[in-house]
Amino acid sequence: MPLWADHGDAATFVDEVVALADWCGGRSHMMDPPPDIPEGIYIPTLEGEMRADPGDWIIKGVQGEFYPCKPDIFDATYEAAD
């Protein structure tokens, strides 16, 4: 079952994923990924293409580059601002 199927309004979720992929210069494989490619947003980074999974953060680096970041790493690295 596609990951997006558990998010309620699938059409809205898909629109948001496509907009997020556009924002970070990536491409989405959330609806019908090819059989050999896992679902996710594929983001070009300075280290090569990386996959962001549902629940991951997408962060913008100091040079304007984007990276996916797992939630546990994000929580351990960043803190909320006042």
N, C-alpha and C positions, 0 to 999 in steps of 0.2 A: 504494500500500500504506500502511495506517495506520502512523504512527510507532511505536505501541506494539507492533506485530507483531515488532519486532526485540529485544524485551526479555525473551525467555524465557517465563516463566509470565505469559501475558496477563491472566488473571483477577486475579492478585495485583497486577500493575502497575496495572490499572484501579482496583482497590480503593484503592491508595495514592494515585493521582491524584485520585480522588473525595474521599478524606480530606484531601489537601492543599488542594484547592479549598474544601472546607468550612472548614478552618482559617483561610484568609485571606479568607473571605467572597466567594470567586469562584465561577465555574462552569466546569465542564469540557466541552470539546468534543473529547475524545480518541477516543471510540468511533466515532460516526457524525456527524461534523460536517456541518452543512448545506453544500450545494455552494459557497456564496459565503463561507463562514467557515473560515479555516485552523484546523487542529488546535491545541490548546493549552488553557491555563487562563486565563480572562479574569477579571482582578482589578480591582475598583473602587478607584481611587486618588484622591488629592486633585486630580490633573490630568485625571481621566476614566478610562475603562476602558483597561487595558493587557493585552497578551497575554504570558504566560510560555510559552516553548517548552521541550520536554524538554532538560535540561542547564542551564537557567537557575537562578539562585538566586532565592528569594523572601525579601526582607528586610523586617523590621518597623521602621518609623520611630519617632521619638521621641514622636509623638502617637498611636501604636498603629496607624498606617496601614501598608499593605503595598504593596510594589513588586516587579516582576520586575527582575532584574539579569543581564545577560549575563555569562558566566564570565570573559571577558577584562577587563571593567570591574571585576568583583568582585575579581579577583586584583590589579589595579593599585591598587585603592582600600583594601583591607583586608589585614591581616596576622594570622597565627595568634597567639593569646595563649599565654603560658606556662602 
